[in-house]
Amino acid sequence: MFSPETLQFLTDLKANNDRDWFTANRARYEAHVLAPSRSFIAELSDRLGAALGRPVEGRLYRLNRDLRFSKDKTPYNAHVHIGFAEGGPAIWMVGFEPGRLSLGYGAFAFPPAVLTRWRTAVVGPSGEGVAEVLEGLADQGLRLSEPELKRVPAPYPADHPRATLLRHKSLSVWEDQLPMESVYGAPAAERIAKALTVFAPLRDWMTTRL
């Protein structure tokens, strides 16, 4: 599993973000990032799937950055981002970099049909339910993604009681308070699976309503 050597590699990559350095240090990447990522994904996918009674698939996001529209031409991401999906628009997320570990649940962008269902649910009887879920998560210190729209979309009134939720075109909630050591060693998948249960109320709402 992950270790302090994983974070040291990411620290060094951030300071030496070029292809020549990476080529010379590829063995470190494979030993301390790629191999533990594969083990972590396999075990956590199994744990989540067993808890839910349905398959869960994990994915390690690309090391190489998409440089097509970026002014920053450094070629590599100096972080580890992993997503776990069970089908549907939302996923669990595990990400870390030197000095920060974040767990999350949600959807980075609602497809058009899901966005329509989101807005219908928010203004309907279940809207109060998701508002209460998000308030409860915020009370536990979790971070809610910011709405993308500055104004409430038509045809909803600007003074709708859930105006802020209507301004969202995606929704994710993040836990940023866990120590980095949570992803170290053989117990990492067990620790993270337990930590991800904090998102269960949101997962239940999104799974049934979207």
GROMACS elastic network, one bead per residue, 0.5 to 0.9 nm:
[ bonds ]
;  ai    aj funct       b0    kb
    1    32     6  0.81598   500
    1    33     6  0.87383   500
    1    35     6  0.78275   500
    1    37     6  0.71194   500
    1    38     6  0.87436   500
    1    39     6  0.65148   500
    1    40     6  0.62755   500
    1   183     6  0.76353   500
    1   184     6  0.62932   500
    1   185     6  0.51364   500
    1   186     6  0.58244   500
    1   187     6  0.84992   500
    1   188     6  0.71656   500
    1   189     6  0.87143   500
    2     5     6  0.76969   500
    2     6     6  0.59229   500
    2     7     6  0.83802   500
    2    32     6  0.66509   500
    2    33     6  0.70940   500
    2    35     6  0.88841   500
    2    36     6  0.54947   500
    2    37     6  0.74012   500
    2    40     6  0.81344   500
    2   183     6  0.60743   500
    2   185     6  0.60052   500
    2   186     6  0.84140   500
    2   188     6  0.79695   500
    3     6     6  0.53042   500
    3     7     6  0.70935   500
    3     8     6  0.89141   500
    3    32     6  0.73514   500
    3    36     6  0.87240   500
    3   181     6  0.80365   500
    3   183     6  0.75686   500
    3   185     6  0.63222   500
    4     7     6  0.52285   500
    4     8     6  0.61913   500
    4     9     6  0.86693   500
    4    32     6  0.89231   500
    4   181     6  0.84071   500
    4   184     6  0.74686   500
    5     9     6  0.61024   500
    5    10     6  0.86362   500
    5    28     6  0.86244   500
    5    32     6  0.62525   500
    5    33     6  0.88021   500
    6     9     6  0.52444   500
    6    10     6  0.64207   500
    6    11     6  0.86979   500
    6    28     6  0.84981   500
    6    29     6  0.80031   500
    6    31     6  0.86112   500
    6    33     6  0.57826   500
    6    36     6  0.88419   500
    7    10     6  0.50523   500
    7    11     6  0.60582   500
    7    12     6  0.85416   500
    7    32     6  0.86051   500
    7    33     6  0.88422   500
    7    79     6  0.87080   500
    7    96     6  0.86677   500
    7    97     6  0.67957   500
    7    98     6  0.57129   500
    7    99     6  0.86669   500
    8    12     6  0.61088   500
    8    13     6  0.84661   500
    8    98     6  0.78469   500
    9    12     6  0.50930   500
    9    13     6  0.60050   500
    9    14     6  0.85903   500
    9    25     6  0.87472   500
    9    28     6  0.70228   500
    9    29     6  0.70112   500
    9    32     6  0.75008   500
    9    33     6  0.81426   500
    9    78     6  0.86636   500
   10    14     6  0.61305   500
   10    15     6  0.86611   500
   10    29     6  0.86925   500
   10    33     6  0.86868   500
   10    77     6  0.86803   500
   10    78     6  0.51830   500
   10    79     6  0.63584   500
   10    80     6  0.85626   500
   10    97     6  0.68142   500
   10    98     6  0.68160   500
   11    14     6  0.52553   500
   11    15     6  0.64880   500
   11    16     6  0.87443   500
   11    78     6  0.72663   500
   11    79     6  0.89730   500
   11    97     6  0.79611   500
   11    98     6  0.61529   500
   12    15     6  0.51335   500
   12    16     6  0.60513   500
   12    17     6  0.81682   500
   12    78     6  0.86848   500
   13    17     6  0.52322   500
   13    18     6  0.81168   500
   13    21     6  0.79806   500
   13    22     6  0.73305   500
   13    76     6  0.79749   500
   13    77     6  0.84441   500
   13    78     6  0.60310   500
   14    17     6  0.54108   500
   14    76     6  0.83422   500
   14    77     6  0.79884   500
   14    78     6  0.54151   500
   14    79     6  0.88105   500
   16    19     6  0.88950   500
   16    21     6  0.63652   500
   16    22     6  0.80095   500
   17    20     6  0.87709   500
   17    21     6  0.71130   500
   17    22     6  0.73769   500
   17    74     6  0.58614   500
   17    75     6  0.66894   500
   17    76     6  0.64286   500
   17    77     6  0.85696   500
   17    78     6  0.81471   500
   18    21     6  0.56477   500
   18    22     6  0.63429   500
   18    23     6  0.87488   500
   18    74     6  0.64875   500
   18    75     6  0.63205   500
   18    76     6  0.75728   500
   19    22     6  0.50282   500
   19    23     6  0.59570   500
   19    24     6  0.85444   500
   19    74     6  0.89682   500
   19    75     6  0.71700   500
   19    76     6  0.84376   500
   20    23     6  0.51817   500
   20    24     6  0.63286   500
   20    25     6  0.86967   500
   21    24     6  0.51927   500
   21    25     6  0.62308   500
   21    26     6  0.84982   500
   22    26     6  0.56155   500
   22    29     6  0.82549   500
   22    76     6  0.88280   500
   23    26     6  0.51601   500
   23    27     6  0.84575   500
   24    27     6  0.78491   500
   24    28     6  0.89894   500
   25    28     6  0.54052   500
   25    29     6  0.66571   500
   25    30     6  0.89868   500
   26    29     6  0.50125   500
   26    30     6  0.62374   500
   26    31     6  0.86069   500
   27    30     6  0.51458   500
   27    31     6  0.60912   500
   27    32     6  0.84493   500
   28    31     6  0.51492   500
   28    32     6  0.57759   500
   28    33     6  0.76693   500
   29    32     6  0.54353   500
   29    33     6  0.51357   500
   29    34     6  0.62343   500
   29    35     6  0.84647   500
   30    33     6  0.57271   500
   30    35     6  0.58298   500
   30    36     6  0.85488   500
   31    34     6  0.64158   500
   31    35     6  0.56184   500
   31    36     6  0.73622   500
   32    35     6  0.65098   500
   32    36     6  0.62878   500
   32    37     6  0.84375   500
   33    36     6  0.56634   500
   33    37     6  0.58961   500
   33    38     6  0.86854   500
   33    80     6  0.78547   500
   34    37     6  0.51156   500
   34    38     6  0.63235   500
   34    39     6  0.88573   500
   34    60     6  0.87105   500
   35    38     6  0.52858   500
   35    39     6  0.64659   500
   35    40     6  0.86994   500
   36    39     6  0.50474   500
   36    40     6  0.59474   500
   36    41     6  0.84263   500
   37    40     6  0.50766   500
   37    41     6  0.59748   500
   37    42     6  0.85134   500
   37    60     6  0.71485   500
   37    80     6  0.83910   500
   37    82     6  0.82508   500
   38    41     6  0.51805   500
   38    42     6  0.61665   500
   38    43     6  0.87023   500
   38    58     6  0.89871   500
   38    59     6  0.88541   500
   38    60     6  0.79669   500
   39    42     6  0.52499   500
   39    43     6  0.62660   500
   39    44     6  0.85482   500
   40    43     6  0.53545   500
   40    44     6  0.59488   500
   40    45     6  0.82523   500
   40   183     6  0.88802   500
   40   186     6  0.88706   500
   40   188     6  0.75065   500
   40   189     6  0.60155   500
   41    44     6  0.53368   500
   41    45     6  0.57814   500
   41    46     6  0.84123   500
   41    57     6  0.81751   500
   41    58     6  0.54665   500
   41    59     6  0.72056   500
   41    60     6  0.79061   500
   41    82     6  0.78280   500
   41    83     6  0.87955   500
   41    84     6  0.81688   500
   41   189     6  0.81522   500
   42    45     6  0.53233   500
   42    46     6  0.62965   500
   42    47     6  0.87920   500
   42    57     6  0.84369   500
   42    58     6  0.72877   500
   43    46     6  0.51721   500
   43    47     6  0.62504   500
   43    48     6  0.87233   500
   43   189     6  0.61896   500
   43   190     6  0.83371   500
   44    48     6  0.60634   500
   44    49     6  0.83286   500
   44    56     6  0.88846   500
   44    58     6  0.80847   500
   44    84     6  0.86086   500
   44   188     6  0.87629   500
   44   189     6  0.50848   500
   44   190     6  0.72717   500
   44   192     6  0.78230   500
   44   193     6  0.65396   500
   45    48     6  0.52664   500
   45    49     6  0.59267   500
   45    50     6  0.84568   500
   45    55     6  0.78312   500
   45    56     6  0.53361   500
   45    57     6  0.59095   500
   45    58     6  0.60067   500
   45    84     6  0.69702   500
   45    85     6  0.87896   500
   45   189     6  0.89041   500
   46    49     6  0.50728   500
   46    50     6  0.60044   500
   46    51     6  0.85658   500
   46    55     6  0.79053   500
   46    56     6  0.71632   500
   46    57     6  0.86553   500
   47    50     6  0.52029   500
   47    51     6  0.62524   500
   47    52     6  0.87032   500
   47    56     6  0.88438   500
   47   189     6  0.79264   500
   47   190     6  0.76694   500
   47   193     6  0.68544   500
   48    51     6  0.51493   500
   48    52     6  0.61825   500
   48    53     6  0.83464   500
   48    54     6  0.84377   500
   48    55     6  0.81674   500
   48    56     6  0.65441   500
   48    84     6  0.87432   500
   48   193     6  0.67818   500
   49    52     6  0.51758   500
   49    53     6  0.56104   500
   49    54     6  0.51454   500
   49    56     6  0.51102   500
   49    57     6  0.85011   500
   49    86     6  0.80725   500
   50    53     6  0.51746   500
   50    54     6  0.69776   500
   50    55     6  0.79841   500
   50    56     6  0.88797   500
   51    54     6  0.81528   500
   52    55     6  0.80429   500
   52    56     6  0.86557   500
   54    86     6  0.72387   500
   55    85     6  0.85412   500
   55    86     6  0.61438   500
   55    87     6  0.87431   500
   56    84     6  0.63721   500
   56    85     6  0.54620   500
   56    87     6  0.79467   500
   57    83     6  0.82036   500
   57    84     6  0.54752   500
   57    85     6  0.53229   500
   57    86     6  0.64975   500
   57    87     6  0.88367   500
   58    82     6  0.68919   500
   58    83     6  0.55779   500
   58    85     6  0.64480   500
   59    81     6  0.85500   500
   59    82     6  0.55285   500
   59    83     6  0.52663   500
   59    84     6  0.64007   500
   59    85     6  0.83779   500
   60    63     6  0.86583   500
   60    80     6  0.76063   500
   60    81     6  0.61845   500
   60    83     6  0.67063   500
   61    64     6  0.89694   500
   61    80     6  0.74384   500
   61    81     6  0.55730   500
   61    82     6  0.58761   500
   61    83     6  0.76211   500
   62    65     6  0.71658   500
   62    76     6  0.86865   500
   62    77     6  0.78581   500
   62    80     6  0.87645   500
   62    81     6  0.82306   500
   63    75     6  0.84864   500
   63    76     6  0.55670   500
   63    77     6  0.53212   500
   63    78     6  0.77738   500
   63    79     6  0.80550   500
   63    80     6  0.79432   500
   64    67     6  0.88138   500
   64    75     6  0.57984   500
   64    77     6  0.61812   500
   65    73     6  0.84395   500
   65    74     6  0.76224   500
   65    75     6  0.54510   500
   65    76     6  0.52251   500
   65    77     6  0.59271   500
   66    69     6  0.75779   500
   66    70     6  0.75546   500
   66    73     6  0.88959   500
   66    75     6  0.79261   500
   66    76     6  0.88796   500
   67    70     6  0.51247   500
   67    71     6  0.76766   500
   67    72     6  0.73144   500
   67    73     6  0.59617   500
   67    74     6  0.80175   500
   67    75     6  0.73407   500
   68    71     6  0.86914   500
   68    73     6  0.89167   500
   69    72     6  0.89313   500
   70    73     6  0.66969   500
   72    75     6  0.85788   500
   73    76     6  0.89329   500
   74    77     6  0.81958   500
   76    79     6  0.88369   500
   77    80     6  0.78162   500
   78    97     6  0.67458   500
   78    98     6  0.85398   500
   79    95     6  0.72156   500
   79    96     6  0.57900   500
   79    98     6  0.77446   500
   80    94     6  0.80369   500
   80    95     6  0.54517   500
   80    96     6  0.54519   500
   80    97     6  0.65439   500
   81    93     6  0.72929   500
   81    94     6  0.59305   500
   81    96     6  0.67295   500
   81    97     6  0.89318   500
   82    92     6  0.84085   500
   82    93     6  0.58156   500
   82    94     6  0.52186   500
   82    95     6  0.61843   500
   83    91     6  0.63124   500
   83    92     6  0.56751   500
   83    94     6  0.64424   500
   83    95     6  0.85924   500
   84    91     6  0.54901   500
   84    92     6  0.50485   500
   84    93     6  0.63809   500
   84    94     6  0.84402   500
   85    88     6  0.77705   500
   85    89     6  0.85967   500
   85    90     6  0.71071   500
   85    92     6  0.66482   500
   86    90     6  0.82211   500
   86    91     6  0.71948   500
   87    90     6  0.76482   500
   87    91     6  0.81440   500
   88    91     6  0.80661   500
   88   206     6  0.88318   500
   88   207     6  0.71556   500
   88   210     6  0.77931   500
   89   106     6  0.77600   500
   89   107     6  0.58893   500
   89   108     6  0.87774   500
   89   109     6  0.83765   500
   89   110     6  0.70052   500
   89   111     6  0.80345   500
   89   114     6  0.75967   500
   89   206     6  0.83805   500
   89   207     6  0.84021   500
   89   210     6  0.75702   500
   90   105     6  0.68376   500
   90   108     6  0.80233   500
   90   110     6  0.89395   500
   90   171     6  0.87267   500
   90   172     6  0.85445   500
   90   203     6  0.78590   500
   90   206     6  0.74831   500
   90   207     6  0.79957   500
   91   104     6  0.81869   500
   91   105     6  0.56393   500
   91   106     6  0.55378   500
   91   107     6  0.64141   500
   91   203     6  0.87536   500
   92   103     6  0.75060   500
   92   104     6  0.56659   500
   92   106     6  0.67243   500
   92   107     6  0.88968   500
   92   196     6  0.77963   500
   92   199     6  0.87209   500
   93   102     6  0.79291   500
   93   103     6  0.55181   500
   93   105     6  0.59091   500
   93   106     6  0.82085   500
   93   174     6  0.87634   500
   94   101     6  0.77128   500
   94   102     6  0.60146   500
   94   104     6  0.64884   500
   94   105     6  0.89914   500
   94   192     6  0.85462   500
   95   100     6  0.82942   500
   95   101     6  0.59579   500
   95   102     6  0.52694   500
   95   103     6  0.64245   500
   95   104     6  0.84227   500
   96    99     6  0.79518   500
   96   100     6  0.55571   500
   96   102     6  0.61157   500
   96   103     6  0.86814   500
   96   180     6  0.79182   500
   96   183     6  0.89972   500
   97   100     6  0.54430   500
   97   101     6  0.66671   500
   98   101     6  0.82381   500
   98   180     6  0.86224   500
   99   180     6  0.73964   500
  100   176     6  0.73891   500
  100   177     6  0.87324   500
  100   178     6  0.86337   500
  100   179     6  0.80388   500
  100   180     6  0.67328   500
  101   175     6  0.83989   500
  101   176     6  0.61504   500
  101   177     6  0.76638   500
  101   178     6  0.65692   500
  101   179     6  0.69492   500
  101   180     6  0.56740   500
  101   182     6  0.85473   500
  101   183     6  0.85198   500
  102   174     6  0.64907   500
  102   175     6  0.55980   500
  102   177     6  0.76093   500
  102   178     6  0.75015   500
  103   173     6  0.84071   500
  103   174     6  0.56139   500
  103   175     6  0.50850   500
  103   176     6  0.66999   500
  103   178     6  0.85722   500
  103   192     6  0.83576   500
  103   195     6  0.82314   500
  103   196     6  0.72002   500
  104   172     6  0.66890   500
  104   173     6  0.54739   500
  104   175     6  0.61432   500
  104   176     6  0.87146   500
  104   196     6  0.78087   500
  104   199     6  0.78334   500
  105   171     6  0.84618   500
  105   172     6  0.55474   500
  105   173     6  0.56045   500
  105   174     6  0.68286   500
  105   196     6  0.82803   500
  105   199     6  0.65037   500
  105   202     6  0.80112   500
  105   203     6  0.74842   500
  106   170     6  0.78267   500
  106   171     6  0.54891   500
  106   173     6  0.64459   500
  106   174     6  0.89430   500
  106   202     6  0.82094   500
  106   203     6  0.77978   500
  106   206     6  0.83282   500
  107   110     6  0.65050   500
  107   170     6  0.56861   500
  107   171     6  0.54560   500
  107   172     6  0.58597   500
  108   169     6  0.83671   500
  108   170     6  0.52532   500
  108   171     6  0.64142   500
  108   172     6  0.67990   500
  109   115     6  0.85734   500
  109   169     6  0.61883   500
  109   171     6  0.75466   500
  110   113     6  0.78000   500
  110   114     6  0.54787   500
  110   115     6  0.51308   500
  110   116     6  0.88037   500
  110   118     6  0.83504   500
  110   169     6  0.59062   500
  110   170     6  0.52805   500
  110   171     6  0.81269   500
  111   114     6  0.52562   500
  111   115     6  0.59821   500
  111   116     6  0.86631   500
  111   169     6  0.87752   500
  111   170     6  0.89916   500
  112   115     6  0.50414   500
  112   116     6  0.62867   500
  112   117     6  0.87530   500
  113   116     6  0.51995   500
  113   117     6  0.64145   500
  113   118     6  0.86739   500
  114   118     6  0.59983   500
  114   119     6  0.86666   500
  114   210     6  0.61066   500
  115   119     6  0.62810   500
  115   120     6  0.85637   500
  115   168     6  0.88254   500
  115   169     6  0.65476   500
  115   170     6  0.79622   500
  115   210     6  0.85835   500
  116   119     6  0.53500   500
  116   120     6  0.61799   500
  116   121     6  0.85786   500
  117   120     6  0.50501   500
  117   121     6  0.59946   500
  117   122     6  0.84690   500
  117   209     6  0.74811   500
  117   210     6  0.59731   500
  118   121     6  0.51860   500
  118   122     6  0.60636   500
  118   123     6  0.87647   500
  118   166     6  0.82352   500
  118   169     6  0.87140   500
  118   206     6  0.88054   500
  118   209     6  0.76766   500
  118   210     6  0.64240   500
  119   122     6  0.50071   500
  119   123     6  0.62879   500
  119   124     6  0.84184   500
  119   127     6  0.87725   500
  119   165     6  0.82116   500
  119   166     6  0.60535   500
  119   168     6  0.88932   500
  120   123     6  0.55235   500
  120   124     6  0.60401   500
  120   127     6  0.84603   500
  121   125     6  0.71869   500
  121   126     6  0.57502   500
  121   127     6  0.55233   500
  121   130     6  0.88919   500
  121   209     6  0.68701   500
  121   210     6  0.82137   500
  122   125     6  0.77251   500
  122   126     6  0.65068   500
  122   128     6  0.73533   500
  122   129     6  0.87826   500
  122   130     6  0.75559   500
  122   131     6  0.83350   500
  122   162     6  0.71086   500
  122   165     6  0.70778   500
  122   166     6  0.69607   500
  123   126     6  0.77495   500
  123   127     6  0.55907   500
  123   128     6  0.83494   500
  123   156     6  0.86585   500
  123   160     6  0.83592   500
  123   161     6  0.87261   500
  123   162     6  0.72440   500
  123   166     6  0.81533   500
  124   127     6  0.54772   500
  124   128     6  0.80168   500
  125   128     6  0.64588   500
  125   129     6  0.77722   500
  126   129     6  0.50767   500
  126   130     6  0.66779   500
  126   131     6  0.88036   500
  126   205     6  0.87071   500
  126   209     6  0.82215   500
  127   130     6  0.53992   500
  127   131     6  0.62511   500
  127   132     6  0.86731   500
  127   162     6  0.77018   500
  127   165     6  0.89515   500
  128   131     6  0.50758   500
  128   132     6  0.62003   500
  128   133     6  0.86832   500
  128   162     6  0.82324   500
  129   132     6  0.51920   500
  129   133     6  0.62719   500
  129   134     6  0.87644   500
  129   205     6  0.80567   500
  130   134     6  0.61182   500
  130   135     6  0.84298   500
  130   201     6  0.87146   500
  130   202     6  0.72627   500
  130   205     6  0.67991   500
  130   206     6  0.85885   500
  131   134     6  0.52529   500
  131   135     6  0.60917   500
  131   136     6  0.85637   500
  131   162     6  0.77658   500
  131   165     6  0.80609   500
  132   135     6  0.50251   500
  132   136     6  0.60635   500
  132   137     6  0.86334   500
  133   136     6  0.51396   500
  133   137     6  0.63135   500
  133   138     6  0.86909   500
  133   201     6  0.63675   500
  133   202     6  0.63198   500
  133   205     6  0.84969   500
  134   137     6  0.50758   500
  134   138     6  0.61285   500
  134   139     6  0.85490   500
  134   142     6  0.89997   500
  134   144     6  0.77436   500
  134   173     6  0.82496   500
  134   201     6  0.88500   500
  134   202     6  0.74211   500
  135   138     6  0.50531   500
  135   139     6  0.61462   500
  135   140     6  0.87879   500
  136   139     6  0.50567   500
  136   140     6  0.65875   500
  137   140     6  0.51525   500
  137   141     6  0.67758   500
  137   142     6  0.55886   500
  137   143     6  0.79984   500
  137   144     6  0.85087   500
  137   173     6  0.80962   500
  137   198     6  0.78936   500
  137   199     6  0.79270   500
  137   201     6  0.89141   500
  137   202     6  0.87643   500
  138   141     6  0.51193   500
  138   143     6  0.63275   500
  138   144     6  0.72269   500
  138   173     6  0.87627   500
  139   142     6  0.72432   500
  141   175     6  0.75525   500
  141   176     6  0.85482   500
  141   177     6  0.81287   500
  142   173     6  0.66042   500
  142   174     6  0.55227   500
  142   175     6  0.50442   500
  142   176     6  0.71605   500
  142   177     6  0.83098   500
  143   172     6  0.84270   500
  143   173     6  0.55240   500
  143   175     6  0.64943   500
  143   176     6  0.77084   500
  144   171     6  0.76391   500
  144   172     6  0.61119   500
  144   174     6  0.64020   500
  145   168     6  0.87302   500
  145   170     6  0.81581   500
  145   171     6  0.61694   500
  145   172     6  0.54187   500
  145   173     6  0.61542   500
  145   174     6  0.78961   500
  146   168     6  0.74494   500
  146   170     6  0.89056   500
  146   171     6  0.81419   500
  146   172     6  0.87846   500
  147   150     6  0.76379   500
  147   164     6  0.69322   500
  147   165     6  0.72363   500
  147   166     6  0.82611   500
  147   167     6  0.53271   500
  147   169     6  0.68989   500
  147   170     6  0.75434   500
  147   171     6  0.79913   500
  148   167     6  0.63117   500
  148   168     6  0.55200   500
  148   169     6  0.61276   500
  148   170     6  0.77716   500
  149   152     6  0.70586   500
  149   153     6  0.78864   500
  149   164     6  0.89953   500
  149   166     6  0.85666   500
  149   168     6  0.64557   500
  149   169     6  0.75416   500
  150   167     6  0.68779   500
  151   158     6  0.72164   500
  151   163     6  0.84595   500
  151   164     6  0.87485   500
  151   166     6  0.88302   500
  151   167     6  0.64332   500
  152   155     6  0.84572   500
  152   156     6  0.65889   500
  152   157     6  0.70068   500
  152   158     6  0.54613   500
  152   159     6  0.84709   500
  152   160     6  0.83818   500
  152   163     6  0.60556   500
  152   164     6  0.75533   500
  152   165     6  0.88533   500
  152   166     6  0.60391   500
  152   167     6  0.52963   500
  152   168     6  0.89923   500
  153   156     6  0.61190   500
  153   157     6  0.81293   500
  153   158     6  0.81147   500
  153   166     6  0.71085   500
  153   167     6  0.67930   500
  154   157     6  0.72776   500
  154   158     6  0.87068   500
  156   159     6  0.84879   500
  156   160     6  0.69875   500
  156   163     6  0.83534   500
  156   166     6  0.83000   500
  157   160     6  0.53766   500
  157   163     6  0.79949   500
  158   161     6  0.88912   500
  158   163     6  0.65451   500
  159   162     6  0.82103   500
  159   163     6  0.64562   500
  160   164     6  0.86284   500
  160   166     6  0.86555   500
  161   164     6  0.82830   500
  162   165     6  0.55210   500
  162   166     6  0.64789   500
  163   166     6  0.50741   500
  163   167     6  0.64640   500
  164   167     6  0.52526   500
  164   168     6  0.70698   500
  165   168     6  0.54200   500
  165   169     6  0.88348   500
  165   171     6  0.88506   500
  166   169     6  0.79638   500
  168   171     6  0.66345   500
  173   199     6  0.79841   500
  173   202     6  0.87828   500
  174   199     6  0.89608   500
  175   178     6  0.73306   500
  175   195     6  0.88983   500
  175   196     6  0.88907   500
  175   198     6  0.87989   500
  176   179     6  0.86611   500
  178   181     6  0.82262   500
  178   182     6  0.67982   500
  178   195     6  0.87181   500
  179   182     6  0.57619   500
  179   183     6  0.84881   500
  180   183     6  0.62397   500
  180   184     6  0.75008   500
  181   184     6  0.50576   500
  181   185     6  0.82796   500
  181   188     6  0.84459   500
  182   185     6  0.83635   500
  182   187     6  0.83542   500
  182   188     6  0.59484   500
  182   189     6  0.88487   500
  182   191     6  0.64853   500
  182   192     6  0.70784   500
  183   186     6  0.87199   500
  183   187     6  0.79644   500
  183   189     6  0.73411   500
  183   191     6  0.76814   500
  183   192     6  0.72753   500
  184   187     6  0.74726   500
  184   188     6  0.56331   500
  185   188     6  0.57197   500
  185   189     6  0.89286   500
  186   189     6  0.74587   500
  186   190     6  0.84837   500
  187   190     6  0.53513   500
  187   191     6  0.61654   500
  187   192     6  0.86972   500
  188   191     6  0.51271   500
  188   192     6  0.61002   500
  188   193     6  0.84670   500
  189   192     6  0.51630   500
  189   193     6  0.59261   500
  189   194     6  0.85275   500
  190   193     6  0.51830   500
  190   194     6  0.63068   500
  190   195     6  0.86913   500
  191   194     6  0.52762   500
  191   195     6  0.62427   500
  191   196     6  0.87493   500
  192   196     6  0.60357   500
  192   197     6  0.88205   500
  193   196     6  0.52126   500
  193   197     6  0.68407   500
  194   197     6  0.55779   500
  194   198     6  0.80670   500
  195   198     6  0.61678   500
  195   199     6  0.85181   500
  196   199     6  0.58342   500
  196   200     6  0.75331   500
  197   200     6  0.51657   500
  197   201     6  0.85318   500
  198   201     6  0.75293   500
  198   202     6  0.87217   500
  199   202     6  0.54968   500
  199   203     6  0.60948   500
  199   204     6  0.86633   500
  200   204     6  0.59917   500
  200   205     6  0.85668   500
  201   204     6  0.51995   500
  201   205     6  0.63048   500
  201   206     6  0.87215   500
  202   205     6  0.51246   500
  202   206     6  0.60790   500
  202   207     6  0.83752   500
  203   206     6  0.52331   500
  203   207     6  0.58686   500
  203   208     6  0.85211   500
  204   207     6  0.52555   500
  204   208     6  0.62599   500
  204   209     6  0.85230   500
  205   208     6  0.54620   500
  205   209     6  0.59464   500
  205   210     6  0.80364   500
  206   209     6  0.52411   500
  206   210     6  0.53068   500
  207   210     6  0.58681   500
